[in-house]
Amino acid sequence: MYKILLVEDEEKVSAFIRWGLEEHNYIVIVAADGATAQEMFATQKFDLIILDVMLPDTSGVDLCARIRQVNHTIPILMLTALAEVENKVAGLQAGADDYLAKPFHFMELTARIKALLRRTSHPEQVEENHVLTYNDLKLDLWSKTAERDGKQINLTAKEYALLELFMKNPNKTLSRDYIAERVWGIEFDTGTNFIDVYVNYLRNKIEKGFSSKLIHTVIGMGYILKADKAA
């Protein structure tokens, strides 16, 4: 799951955003002022920051600039009621990656968050090593091949993409919505079971004939790749 730092002093607004994002399986930590946000950022690891421009103790633009001095890569999405072009430019020049004016549609907020995370999610993993390994399972990102315990596994294109997603996020619970967006590029339709069908296809190929299961169902949440001995 992605962990988001939400810096917003309006309690009703922060509660609305937090509730909505948690429904989309994000972990959301709220800071109501700049000093608290800086302390949290210094002591915790976040995947993205949502930053209001108008804070009680500082300017969100100044806070953004201070964060950028110590971290050049974390995505920062600024929120503000100040929609004038010069305010947007100030935020972007301070290091923000995107800018959303209040009031906004929640669907637009989630779309922008997904786009920012997509740009920055683990780019170094492929560059450093083109072979992903988990337990006795290997995935070669260059040759697009998979094997387990030395045995070649034949995968379709979507099965390969699904396995790659799991292996880039080991020991993390992935929601069906997240899987649908990352593998198929669509919003998950709760009226369908195509995610479950493809996960079962993949399970059959990487687990049949082996002594341990790797992909597990997390009831009500999604799926997780983790090592576990079969019963």
Secondary structure, 3 states (H helix, E strand, C coil): CCEEEEECCCHHHHHHHHHHHHHCCCEEEEECCHHHHHHHHHHCCCCEEEEECECCCCEHHHHHHHHHHHCCCCCEEEEECCCCHHHHHHHHHCCCCEEEECCCCHHHHHHHHHHHHHHHCCHHHHHHCCEEEECCEEEECCCCEEEECCEEECCCHHHHHHHHHHHHCCCCEECHHHHHHHHHCCCCCCCCCHHHHHHHHHHHHHHCCCCEEEEEEECCCEEEEEEEECC
